[in-house]
């Protein structure tokens, strides 16, 4: 069996394992605001809306347009959106497989891909913008790694594609630009000037779309977005996790391995300038290190996992690479080292595999679905709101969805905009972020005053985090609800209001 066939078989095997772990996690009840915003914004883009101009999002415009493109091809549903999320994760797995393969061979590539797939299978699979940006960032690094071992036209095309991939990642999350750019620099210094030009052309062609986007959005909206992001920061930060807890372990281990990647990469680069292994390790370490400020902004498992997946997945490849520097290929020592790395990998995966069973058991309680957005018996109030409003409202009526007490805007059921597709969103703020919609001068009260319908919920009124999300904003939005709106239905934690002049 030729080496090329072995590599192809390994890639297929890793893909099958990844699909086996991830596909079952594309079913389940999604988060009301986080995933709800993804599907809602994509639907709005299909209607001609522009991110940041017509609705607020703290991410770039890339993800809404990617999901909207999938909607246009395959129909608007959460199933379609989650297939996009599955594709993001497969890109991460196969890109890390390619990097591990180039570092230390087929065994390293396979172990790298399996670790990545197992780590990504710890939560529901959906089109989270962070995984989209990470997928294209890692894809760019993988393509540049392959291109560095090529020459001529093939190298130029691979670096062009690497630049395009990096540009897409930045379009999805502009704050990841330093990480994406820093990760590719060591490899750009290895190749010809023409390959660098091709990479730059691809990157600028897509990342440069922010310029026309900013023109379409307008300076006022850009300033408003920047102000919202700054104001929301203190209400999202979390303290350092308690020592020895699972979150703390993942953070410290990931940070330690990132440091090792950077140091080892720099040392190997200096000692072996004609080989690219050191440059690849350094690039991977810089990509992960560039995500650390985002991770530190909110220290929970949801934000630590994307940061840790690259360094922890590459750990077997690093060990095998270092072993190859001391043991001749094909010796018993190399075989023993491979077995030891496999055992260490299984130990690393022990914590990652446990949540999968829990997610599967949770899926058994799913009974109802609206347009693919799954719900369970605990959301009977939200189902009643949707059913009643769908029967009362006229197409083109405007709707606002948010918390009952609008002095705090920490979270909200954004998914309802997606389920009530015929109604126009009444507010620029369809997702609720602390310190943004409820800050002085946000215009939220005026948005609500113009709405025809309101769906408000007290579900998150007991929000309790050690940060500024506990602070109250202006009471004017609450005053508008009290003075201008009449209660039409109350179920569980949800209330449906209609503007009183319409109700009369």
C-alpha positions, 0 to 999 in steps of 0.5 A: 500500500503506497504512502498516498493511499495510507494517508487517504485512508487515514483521512477517511478514518478520521472523518468517519470518527469525527462524523460519528461523534459530531452528527448525533450532537446536531440534534437538541434544543439550541440556546435561545439567544446564541443560536437563535441569533445565528438563524435570525440574522441569516434570515434577515440577510436574505431579506436584504438586511446588513449586519451592524447597520440593520441589527447589532452583532458583536461579530463580523458579517461573515457568519450571517452571510455564510449561513444565509447562503446555506439557507438560500441553497437548502432552505431556512431551518436550524438543520441547515444552520447546524450542518454549517456548524458541522462543516466548521468542525470538520474543517478544524479536524481535517486541518489539524490532521493535515498539520499533524501529518506534516509534523510527524507522520500518519500516526500523529495526524490520525491522533491529532484529528481524533483528539480534535473531534473528541474535544469538539464533541463536548457540546451541541453542534451549531454554526457558532461564529467562533468555530467558523473563524477558528476553522478558516484560520486553521485551514489557512495554516494547514494550506500554508503548511502543505504549500511550504513543501511544494514549489512553483505554481502549486505553491502559489495556488496553495498560498492564495487559498491560504490567504482566502481562508484567513480572510474568511476567518477575519470576516467572521471574527475581526478580533481574530485577525492578529492571531491569523496573521501572526500564525502565517508569518513564520511560513511566509518567511520560508517561501518565495516572495511570489508566494507571499504576494499570492497569500497577501492577495487572497487575504486582502481580497476577503478581509478587505471587504470590511471597507465597503461594509463600513461604508454601507453601515455608516460611521454612526453605526460603526461608532455605536457598535464600538461603544456597545462592545466597550460598554458590554465588556465589564458585564461579561467578564468572569473571574479566574476559575477555582484551582483544580476544577475542570475549567481551570485544568483545561485553561492551564494545560492549554496555556502551558502547551501553547507556550511549549509550541512557541518555545519548541517552534522557535528552537527548532526553527533556529536549529533547522532553518531548512525544515518547516516543522519548527515554523509550523509549531510556532505558527500553531502556537501563535494562532492559539496565543492570539485567541487567549485575550478573547478566552480571558474575557469570559473564563468558562468552558464555552470560551476555553474549549476553542482556545484549547483545541489546537494545542491539546490536539497537536500534543501527540504530534509534538511528542512524536516529532520530538521522539523522531529527533532521537529515535530512528524511524522503524525502530522498536523505540519509535513503536513504543513511543507511538504506543505511549502517545496513544495511551496519553491521548486516551487519558487526555480524551477521558474527560472529553468523552464523558459529556457525550453520553450526557448530551445523548440522554438529554436529546431523548427529552426533545418532543417538539420542533418549530422550523427545526428549532427544538424545544422541550416541555420546559418551554410551554410558555414560549410555545403558547406565545408563538402560537397566539401571536401567529394567529393574531398578528398581521404580516408586516407587524413589528415585534420586540423580544426581550427580558421582562425587566428591561433595565437589564439586558443580559439574555433573551429569546432571540430565536422567536424572531426566527420562528415568527418570520413574517413579523418585522424586528422592531429593534436594532437590538435583537440579542441582549448584551449587558451594558449595550441595549440597556445603556443610556442613549441606546435608543431601546425605549424608542424602538419599543415605543414603535413596536406593535407586539412585545414578548417579554420573559422573566426567565433570566431575571435571577441572573447572578454573575460577579460583574457589572451585568448585575447593574440596572440601566435606565427605566425608560423602556419599562415605562414605555411598556407600562404606559403604551402596551396592554397584556394579551397573554401570560403563560409561565415566565412569558408575557405577550403585549400589544400596543394599546392603541391597536388593541382598542 
